[in-house]
């Protein structure tokens, strides 16, 4: 039973850590707009204007 509770606690802690990292990432991006656009959650490039190279080949930022 203790192993079960430990596993649940560990999964919950990892989930909270992931949420915390995402919030730190968003705060960093908001404080540093001069670094350019960051990757978007929708899977798009998000940084074509910065010359990331995603506009060439089969990937397009307009898609």
C-alpha positions in Angstrom: 0.0 0.0 0.0 2.8 2.4 0.8 4.3 1.7 -2.7 1.0 2.6 -4.2 0.8 5.9 -2.3 4.4 6.7 -3.1 3.8 6.2 -6.8 0.7 8.4 -6.7 2.6 11.1 -4.9 5.5 10.9 -7.3 3.2 11.2 -10.3 1.5 14.2 -8.7 4.8 15.9 -7.9 6.0 15.4 -11.5 2.8 16.9 -12.8 3.2 19.9 -10.6 6.8 20.3 -11.6 5.8 20.3 -15.3 3.2 23.0 -14.7 5.8 25.0 -12.8 8.4 24.8 -15.6 5.7 25.8 -18.1 4.8 28.9 -16.0 8.5 29.8 -15.7 9.0 29.4 -19.4 6.0 31.7 -20.1 7.2 34.3 -17.6 10.7 34.3 -19.1 9.3 34.7 -22.6 7.2 37.6 -21.4 10.1 39.4 -19.7 12.5 38.9 -22.7 10.6 39.8 -25.9 13.8 40.9 -27.6 14.8 37.2 -27.9 12.1 36.8 -30.5 9.0 34.7 -30.7 9.1 31.4 -28.9 7.7 28.1 -30.0 3.9 28.0 -29.9 1.9 25.2 -28.3 -0.1 24.6 -31.5 2.9 23.0 -33.2 3.8 25.9 -35.4 7.2 27.3 -36.0 6.8 30.5 -34.1 10.2 31.8 -35.0 10.4 32.1 -38.8 11.1 35.8 -38.5 14.2 35.0 -36.5 15.6 32.9 -39.4 15.1 29.5 -37.8 15.0 27.8 -41.2 11.5 26.4 -40.9 10.3 28.3 -43.9 12.3 26.1 -46.3 11.6 22.5 -47.3 8.4 20.8 -46.5 7.7 22.9 -43.4 6.1 26.2 -43.8 5.1 28.8 -41.2 2.1 29.9 -43.2 0.5 26.5 -42.9 
